[in-house]
Structures are given as structure tokens and as C-alpha cells.
Amino acid sequence: MRELSGPGPALPAVRALVRRYAAEAADDQLRLHGCLVTNTASELGPHDPAVARQVERNWDQLETVLHSTLVRARSQGELPEARDPLALARMLLVLLQGLRVVGKASPDPARVRDAAEQALALLD
């Protein structure tokens, strides 16, 4: 989250974050373990309300930071005025979690990389 909150241009930080998630999801060593939050959400969240609340708090934090970064990007002229920063932040949150899930199950690194790049095209 630090990389999103730093000074300077905002969109390069968002792009770097998405690409890092995609790279980690495609990495043979990292992808098999997945992400603690994603694994917890899918395995325990549906059955344990306390765990579901913890996962939701984590997602809320990431969404908030993404939203703030995208608002900053729009105010700096990096993001077109017609783009909705909150909707984009939510889409990116879902994308990031999806990259982790698909990366864990799929041996095809192009699948997560292509999805990440298509999502990033929405920021143009």
C-alpha cells in the first residue's frame, strides 16, 4: 500500500501493483501458495463470520487506498474525468484477488498477465 500512497504520479504505481500481482500469480514458486487473504476468503469466509469480517476489512483497506490513488490520478490529469475512481478501485480489487485464485490453479502465466494488461487498459 505504501507504493500507492507515495508522492508523484499515481497511475504508474497502480500499474506496478497490478503487474506485481500478475507476476506473483504466474511465478511457479509463489502461485502454488496463493495469498493468505484470498485463501482465507475462499476456504473459511463462507463458514466463519469473524473470518469473513477480517477479510472484508482487508479488502476495504485495499479498496480505499486504490480509490484514493485513482482520485489523485484523476486530479493530476492522469486519469480521464469520465472514469469513476471508486468503480475502478472495486474492479481492481476483484482483479487482484482473481489473479491470485486463477494463478494458483492455472499453470498458464499468460492467463493472468493478459487479464492484468486488459484491466490496465481501462485506466487509459
VENCOR-V701631 format. One line per field, one symbol per residue. ss: DSSP state (~ for helix, > for strand, _ for the rest). burial: I if it has 24 or more other C-alpha atoms within 12 Angstrom, else O. A space follows every 50 residues. Layout:
ss->???
burial->???
This chain:
ss->_~~~~_____~~~~~~~~~~~~~~~~_~~~~____~~~~~~~~~~___~~ ~~~~~~~~~~~~~~~~~~~~~~~~~_________~~~~~~~~~~~~~~~~ ~~~~~___~~~~~~~~~~~~~___
burial->OOOIIOOOIIIIIIIOIIIIIIIIIIIOOOIOOIIOIIIIIOOOOOOOOO OOOOIOOOIOOIIIIIIIIIIIIIOOOIIOOOOOIOOIIIIIIIIIIIII IIIIOOOOIOIIIOIIIOIIOOIO
